Amino acid sequence: YRAGRDIKAGRVWTNCYHQYPAHAAFGGYKQSGIGRENHKMMLDHYQQTKNLLVSYSDKALGFF
């Protein structure tokens, strides 16, 4: 368990080669690739956080 945590790789098998769930993320560890595939976290690479503040007031706000 401890050795597997110390290995800097995207996928590590210990006594169970190719035993992983189909939805497990893979790829993109260190500089070996861009992003991860097969997981919700891959969507982070296609999104950008933005704040959009809207006032529906008829009165002027601030400098405008």
N, C-alpha and C positions, 0 to 999 in steps of 0.2 A: 504493500500500500504506500509506504513512504517513498520507496524508490520510484514508483509510478508518478507520484506527485512532483518529484524533482526532475524528471525527464522533460525537456523542453520540446514537446511535439504535440501535434493536434490530436492524435489518437494513439493510445497505448493499450496493448493487450497484455494481460498477465494470466498465463495458463488457460486461455480461452480465445484463441485466434478466431477472428471474424464473428465473434458473439457480441453484437451491438444492436440496439433497436434501430429500425429503419428511419426514425425521425431524429436520430442523433446528428448533431452538427459536425461538419468536418471542413478542413481547409482553412487557409488564411492565418496559420500560426506563424509568428515571427514575420520574416520577410519572404516567406515561401509562396505567397499568393495574395490575392485581394479578396477579402471577405470570407464568409463562411456560407456553406450551402446546406439546404435541407433543414433549416431551423428558423424560427421567428426572428432570431437576432440578425439574420441576414438582411431583413427589411430596413435595419438602421442605416445601411450603406446607401439606400435609395431615398432616404428621408432627410429633411433639414427642418429643425425646429424654428418656428417663427411665431412671434406675438403680434397679433393684429388687434389694436384697440379702436373701438368704434363708439362714437357718441351720437346719439339720436336727438340730442338737444338742439333747439333752434337758436340758443344763445352761443355767442363766440366763446371759445375756451382758449386760455393761454395767449400766445402771440398772434394767433390767426383768427 
